[in-house]
Amino acid sequence: MNIRKQLTWTPPAGANRFSALDSFVRAAEDEDWTEAEIQFVIDEVVEARDDAAGLAVLVSFTQPWR
């Protein structure tokens, strides 16, 4: 799936990928992402090799604060 959306979200400091994912999902729901888009991100984070890679996935879908 090619998701072009960028979520306005700040990753929680010191969080592992799963607690950050929980926060990400709530923010994505608030911004009306589809279930398929959210599930795609969840799958990518869960399949990541470690917390750093999982967090990098989340950040890749995050719009930088301006």
N, C-alpha and C positions, 0 to 999 in steps of 0.2 A: 504494500500500500504506500502510496506517495502522499504524505501529509504535508501540505504547504503552510498550515496554520502555525502561528507562533503564540504560545500562551503567555499572558502577562502574569508572572508568578516568580516569587523569590524562593529558591531552595532553602529549607531550614538548615541553619548552621549545625554542623556536627552530626547530621542525620545519616543513617545508613540508607541504602537504596530503597529498602522497603518502607521505612517511615517517610522518606521523601516522596515515594510513589503515592502513598496515602494522601499526602498534601496536594500533590500534583493532580490526582484524580478529582479531588473536591474542586480544585480551581478549574479544571477542564469542564466539569459539569456546570459550573457557574457561567462559563463562557460558551455553553451550548455545543460542546464537541459531541459528535455522535458516539454511540456505544462502540461501533467498529473502530473508530479512531482511537478511543481510549483503550480498547482491548489490544490494539496493535502496539501501543506504547507499553502497556503492561507486559505483553509477551517479550518485547525487546529488553525490558529491564530485568525480567525474571531469567531470561536466557543469557544475560551478560555474565562474563567470567568472574567478576568480583564487584564490590561496592563502587569502586572508582569508575569502572566501565558502565555500570548501571546508572550512576549519577550523570555521567557524560551523555548518556542517551536522553535523560530528562532535560538536561541543559540544552541539548540540540533542538528541542522543541519549545524553548523558552525565549521570549522576546527580551532583549536587554532593556533595562530601565533607562530612560532618557531624561 
